Amino acid sequence: MKIPKSIRIAGHEIKIVYKDRLESAGTACVGLAFLSQDRIELARTCEGVPLSKDQLATAFLHEALHIISTLHSLALNEKKVTSLELALY
């Protein structure tokens, strides 16, 4: 799966940005969504290990689903987002 440089979700142009590493609340993660900034960040590595194309693709889908959930008031929990991410991939 080719990850685009940006994606349009419900009228928002969401930019995809790569970072060497990401953390959320002090824990390493592979992706973060920032709806207020119209941005998805993806990590190139996690705990010093390079991420594969498959890992980046599923992280991209996961974060896009979080944005969709928020914009459409779906209130999808993490388990549901992960299930949909894997089903789509």
Short mmCIF file of the C-alpha atoms (twelve columns), coordinates in Angstrom:
data_MODEL
# 
_entry.id   MODEL 
# 
loop_
_atom_site.group_PDB 
_atom_site.id 
_atom_site.type_symbol 
_atom_site.label_atom_id 
_atom_site.label_alt_id 
_atom_site.label_comp_id 
_atom_site.label_asym_id 
_atom_site.label_seq_id 
_atom_site.Cartn_x 
_atom_site.Cartn_y 
_atom_site.Cartn_z 
_atom_site.pdbx_PDB_model_num 
ATOM 1  C CA . MET A 1  0.000   0.000  0.000  1 
ATOM 2  C CA . LYS A 2  1.350   3.391  -0.956 1 
ATOM 3  C CA . ILE A 3  0.834   6.005  1.742  1 
ATOM 4  C CA . PRO A 4  -0.110  9.357  0.195  1 
ATOM 5  C CA . LYS A 5  1.467   12.694 1.147  1 
ATOM 6  C CA . SER A 6  -1.992  13.853 2.188  1 
ATOM 7  C CA . ILE A 7  -5.532  12.545 2.350  1 
ATOM 8  C CA . ARG A 8  -8.881  14.322 2.340  1 
ATOM 9  C CA . ILE A 9  -11.277 13.281 5.110  1 
ATOM 10 C CA . ALA A 10 -14.642 15.040 5.408  1 
ATOM 11 C CA . GLY A 11 -13.291 18.186 3.799  1 
ATOM 12 C CA . HIS A 12 -10.064 18.244 5.817  1 
ATOM 13 C CA . GLU A 13 -6.777  18.002 3.936  1 
ATOM 14 C CA . ILE A 14 -4.745  15.787 6.300  1 
ATOM 15 C CA . LYS A 15 -0.977  15.894 5.731  1 
ATOM 16 C CA . ILE A 16 1.111   12.800 6.387  1 
ATOM 17 C CA . VAL A 17 4.373   13.621 8.170  1 
ATOM 18 C CA . TYR A 18 7.194   11.202 8.990  1 
ATOM 19 C CA . LYS A 19 9.219   11.483 12.191 1 
ATOM 20 C CA . ASP A 20 12.243  9.455  13.261 1 
ATOM 21 C CA . ARG A 21 10.374  8.387  16.412 1 
ATOM 22 C CA . LEU A 22 7.137   9.176  18.208 1 
ATOM 23 C CA . GLU A 23 5.976   9.104  21.814 1 
ATOM 24 C CA . SER A 24 2.616   9.514  23.456 1 
ATOM 25 C CA . ALA A 25 2.532   9.945  27.240 1 
ATOM 26 C CA . GLY A 26 6.137   8.707  27.414 1 
ATOM 27 C CA . THR A 27 5.451   5.516  25.451 1 
ATOM 28 C CA . ALA A 28 6.830   4.787  21.978 1 
ATOM 29 C CA . CYS A 29 4.177   4.617  19.267 1 
ATOM 30 C CA . VAL A 30 4.051   4.259  15.486 1 
ATOM 31 C CA . GLY A 31 1.427   6.874  14.667 1 
ATOM 32 C CA . LEU A 32 -0.418  9.892  16.020 1 
ATOM 33 C CA . ALA A 33 -3.364  11.877 14.673 1 
ATOM 34 C CA . PHE A 34 -3.658  15.628 15.217 1 
ATOM 35 C CA . LEU A 35 -7.039  16.678 13.894 1 
ATOM 36 C CA . SER A 36 -6.669  20.263 15.117 1 
ATOM 37 C CA . GLN A 37 -3.559  20.547 12.940 1 
ATOM 38 C CA . ASP A 38 -4.883  18.370 10.062 1 
ATOM 39 C CA . ARG A 39 -1.889  16.071 10.417 1 
ATOM 40 C CA . ILE A 40 -1.011  12.401 10.846 1 
ATOM 41 C CA . GLU A 41 2.493   11.634 12.071 1 
ATOM 42 C CA . LEU A 42 4.120   8.273  11.370 1 
ATOM 43 C CA . ALA A 43 7.314   7.017  13.004 1 
ATOM 44 C CA . ARG A 44 10.148  5.605  10.927 1 
ATOM 45 C CA . THR A 45 11.328  3.574  13.927 1 
ATOM 46 C CA . CYS A 46 9.896   2.214  17.154 1 
ATOM 47 C CA . GLU A 47 12.273  1.660  20.055 1 
ATOM 48 C CA . GLY A 48 15.204  1.842  17.632 1 
ATOM 49 C CA . VAL A 49 13.814  -0.732 15.178 1 
ATOM 50 C CA . PRO A 50 12.913  0.427  11.642 1 
ATOM 51 C CA . LEU A 51 9.235   -0.061 10.820 1 
ATOM 52 C CA . SER A 52 8.232   -2.123 7.784  1 
ATOM 53 C CA . LYS A 53 6.019   -0.826 4.973  1 
ATOM 54 C CA . ASP A 54 3.188   -2.986 6.333  1 
ATOM 55 C CA . GLN A 55 3.537   -1.512 9.826  1 
ATOM 56 C CA . LEU A 56 3.509   2.026  8.429  1 
ATOM 57 C CA . ALA A 57 0.480   1.258  6.247  1 
ATOM 58 C CA . THR A 58 -1.559  -0.117 9.137  1 
ATOM 59 C CA . ALA A 59 -0.511  2.818  11.347 1 
ATOM 60 C CA . PHE A 60 -1.649  5.217  8.611  1 
ATOM 61 C CA . LEU A 61 -5.043  3.493  8.357  1 
ATOM 62 C CA . HIS A 62 -5.358  3.416  12.146 1 
ATOM 63 C CA . GLU A 63 -4.781  7.156  12.517 1 
ATOM 64 C CA . ALA A 64 -7.074  7.970  9.586  1 
ATOM 65 C CA . LEU A 65 -9.810  5.931  11.290 1 
ATOM 66 C CA . HIS A 66 -9.342  7.922  14.504 1 
ATOM 67 C CA . ILE A 67 -9.881  11.121 12.510 1 
ATOM 68 C CA . ILE A 68 -12.967 9.687  10.783 1 
ATOM 69 C CA . SER A 69 -14.335 8.575  14.147 1 
ATOM 70 C CA . THR A 70 -13.875 12.039 15.626 1 
ATOM 71 C CA . LEU A 71 -15.232 13.983 12.656 1 
ATOM 72 C CA . HIS A 72 -18.329 11.798 12.395 1 
ATOM 73 C CA . SER A 73 -18.909 11.386 16.155 1 
ATOM 74 C CA . LEU A 74 -18.595 7.594  15.917 1 
ATOM 75 C CA . ALA A 75 -16.860 7.240  19.308 1 
ATOM 76 C CA . LEU A 76 -14.871 4.222  18.117 1 
ATOM 77 C CA . ASN A 77 -12.730 2.801  20.901 1 
ATOM 78 C CA . GLU A 78 -9.162  1.603  20.332 1 
ATOM 79 C CA . LYS A 79 -10.235 -2.024 19.896 1 
ATOM 80 C CA . LYS A 80 -12.732 -1.127 17.170 1 
ATOM 81 C CA . VAL A 81 -10.260 1.153  15.380 1 
ATOM 82 C CA . THR A 82 -7.658  -1.630 15.423 1 
ATOM 83 C CA . SER A 83 -10.185 -4.171 14.128 1 
ATOM 84 C CA . LEU A 84 -11.215 -1.894 11.252 1 
ATOM 85 C CA . GLU A 85 -7.576  -1.036 10.484 1 
ATOM 86 C CA . LEU A 86 -6.700  -4.712 10.086 1 
ATOM 87 C CA . ALA A 87 -9.849  -5.454 8.088  1 
ATOM 88 C CA . LEU A 88 -9.109  -2.630 5.658  1 
ATOM 89 C CA . TYR A 89 -5.483  -3.617 5.257  1 
# 
